[in-house]
Amino acid sequence: MKVIGITGGIGSGKSLVADIMIKKHNAYLINSDTIAREQMKPGGASYKGVVDYFGEGILAGDGTIDKEKLSAIVFSDREKLLKLNSLTHPNVLKEVQKIIEEKRRSKTVPYCIIETALMIESGYDFVCDEVWYVHTPECERRKRLKQYRGYSDEQIDAIIRNQSREEDFFKRFDKVIYNDDGIWRLDEQIDKLLDKTTQISDTQ
């Protein structure tokens, strides 16, 4: 089994690449964002640490962490964003490693894919056999975020400011998928990347 990381800035098309891998290549998706959300729920691995640090002011009436309140704090203060990451990323990474080992033992899938915008910051790349960087020009990403998610320019600016820069991705990862020419082009690039890898038929 090969572990492939899929990364890129917000709006780049990571989920689309992951979807092709799942449907066409029988890959198993590990979504770090989903894991992080589960771990932030009451009783989750990250809940207590986050509440202890940021205070009960981030809680909704039912005791859950109010995502909008927390986001408003961390996206306006980089130090607090880094602190949030330090409280959550190790827990997410531990769960990611657990899932990878479970899939290796099960020998049921040829690929395990990790989708995250924070591949560099989180250290997930160290558990991947290779990482694919999904690149889309910033102007196109902004257009998508406004059209499909309803984000304002201010929201987009804050998110992009707190994610790795394009040059950082290019320096770190040499396997690049360019998402600027339709789904057929994505399909073609994925096939080429998979052809370059050593496929292990008897998954480990």
N, C-alpha and C positions, 0 to 999 in steps of 0.2 A: 504494500500500500504506500502511495506517495502522498505526502502532506504538502499542499499548495496554498500559499497565502495569496489573497486577492486584496490589493490596497489601492488607494487613490483618494483624492480630495472629495469632499461632499459634492454630489451631483455628477460625478465622473462616469457612473454606470457600473459600479462594482456589482450591484445586485443583478444586473442584466447578465454579466459574465458568469456569475455564480449560477443563475438560473439555467444558462446553456449547459454548464458543467453537470448540473443535476439531471436535467432532462435528456441530454444527449450522451453523457459519459458516465452516468450512474454514480456521480460523486455524492458524498455525504457532506452537508453544510454545517459548519460550526459558526454561528453568528455571535460574535463577541458582544454586540449591542444587546441582543436578547438575553444573554447570560448576565450581563451587567444589570439589566432591568430587574431580572428575577432576584439577583443578590441584593438589590436595594430595597426589596419589599421587607416588611416586618418579619424578623426571624431569619432573614437572609444573611449571607456571610459579610456583606458590606454595610448593612443597615446601621448597626450600633456605632461603628467607627465614624460614619458620616454624620449621624445625628449628634454624637458627642462633640465633634469638631465644629459643625456649623450651627448647632443649637436647635431647639425645638421650634424655632420660628420658621423652619423650612417644612414643617409638617402640616398636612391637611387635617381636617377635623376628625378623620377616622384613624389618624396615626400613621398614615402612609406618607412617604416623602413626596412633596409637591414638586414635580419636575420643573414647572415654570418658575417657582420661587428659587430653586437651586440654580437653575440656568441663569437667571437674572444676576445672581451673585458671582458665579464663576466666569461668565463671559465678559464681565466688566473688570475682572481682577485676575490677571494671569497667575499670580502666586497662589491664589485660592483654587484656580483650575488645576494647577500642578499638584496641590495638596489633595484635591479630590481624586486625581488620577493615582496618586500614591496610595490612597486608601482603597481603591477599587481594582486597579490593574492586577496586583498580585493575586487577588482572589479569583479574578476571571482567568488569568493564566493557569492557575492551579486546576480549575475546572476544564479548561481547554485540553490540558495535558492528560487529564483523566479520561476524557472522551476519546482522544486519539488512541490511548492504550486500549480502551475497550473495543474500538473499531479494528485495531490491529489484531487483537485476540479473536475477534469474531470472524475475520477473513471473509467479510461479505461485500466489501466495496474496494474498488481499485484506487480511489482518490478520496482524501479527506480535505476539504477546503475551509480555510479560515478567512472570513470577510471582515475587514476592519479598515477604517480611515486612519487608525492610530498604530499602524504596524511598527513604525520607528519608535514612537514614544513608549509603547507597551512592551516591546521586546518579544512580541509573538513570532517575529521572523526567525528567532533562534530555535523554534520548534518546527519550522517548516523546512522541507527539502529544497524548495525554491519559492520565490515570491514573484507574482505578476503585478506590475504597476499599470493600472488603467488610467490612461491620460486623455483628458478632454480639455480644450482651451477654456480658460477662465470665463471668457465672455459667454460661451455656450453653457457652461455650468450655471452661471448666474441666470441666464434665460430660463433654463429648466427649473431652477429652484423657485423662481417667481411664478412660472406657469403651472407647475405641477404641485408645489407645496405652499404656494401663497406667501413666501418669505419676502420681507421688506429688504431694501438695500442695507439697512442698518444691521439686520439679523445676519444677512449673508456676509457682510464685512467682518462681523464679530467672529463668525464660525471660521471663515477662511484665515483670519488673522491668528487663530489659535490652532490651526492645523499646519502640518509640515508644508514647506514651499515646494514648488515643482522641481527646482534644482536639487533639493534634498532627496526627493524620490529618485530622480535620474542618477544621482551619485551613488545611491545605495543599491538600486535594483536595475539590472540590465535587461530583464525580460519585460518588454513594454507592449501593451495592447492599446492601440489608438482608436478611441471611440468617437469618430467624427464622420463616419461614412456609412451608416446603416448597419442593421443586425447581420446581414450577410457577410459583411467585412469582419465583424467580430467573430463569427463562426469560423471563418477562414483562418484568422490569426490564432484562435484557440487550437484548431487542428494542427497548425504548424508547430506551436509550442509543445503540444503533446507528442508530436512525432519526434521532437528533439530529446524527449525524456526517455529514460529506460523504464519501460512498463514491466512491472513485476506481476506475472500472471497468477502465481500462487501467493496472494497477498500475505504480507507478514504481520 
